[in-house]
Every structure is written in C-alpha cells, then in structure tokens.
C-alpha cells in the first residue's frame, strides 16, 4: 500500500505515526525528513523490534521502490499499518518540503 506525500505529511503532523527511512547512511546524511528513524533495508529483519508495533509506520526511501519492499515485509511480520510513501525523499524535497541534513 502506498500513500502520497501530502497524506504522509498530514499523518506525521496529526497522528502518532512512525516514519522509517530505509536508505543507506550516506543517502540519509544528504537529507532526510525530520524525525525519521533510519534502518537500512538490509538491516530491517535484524532490527524490526525497534519499531513500535501498533502504530502506523510510514516507510520512505529515495524514490519509493525500497520503501514498497520494506512496507510489504513489515506487513508480513504483523505491522498491518505499514505503508510506503510514494515517490520517496526525492518527491518530498521536489515538492518543496524541507529536509534535515
């Protein structure tokens, strides 16, 4: 399941959602959405316990492909509220929304 950038922004502002960035460290350092928890997709199976189960988990990557895979993985592990942010960080920044560096 995917959500749009505006939907993600609303959920992050108005709810107790968890934002998970599955990019590599060097990508994250170039710029990330404020408040994002970074767990590279390769480490997700080992670190899935760090995520709050029961909360909506919004997954973001650079363009939206890895976040789709990660959200599907999380859903298969009981995180029924996991969704991918369509377009990823590049779409977030491209829409004029801020990134932290």
URTACOR-V292904 format. One record per run of one state. SS is the DSSP state (h for helix, s for strand, l for the rest). FROM is the first residue (numbers start at 1). TO is the last residue. If there is no record, write none. Layout:
SS,FROM,TO
SS,FROM,TO
This chain:
l,1,1
s,2,3
l,4,4
h,5,14
l,15,17
s,18,21
l,22,24
h,25,30
l,31,31
s,32,32
l,33,36
s,37,38
l,39,40
h,41,50
l,51,56
s,57,60
l,61,64
h,65,76
l,77,81
s,82,85
l,86,87
h,88,94
l,95,99
s,100,100
l,101,101
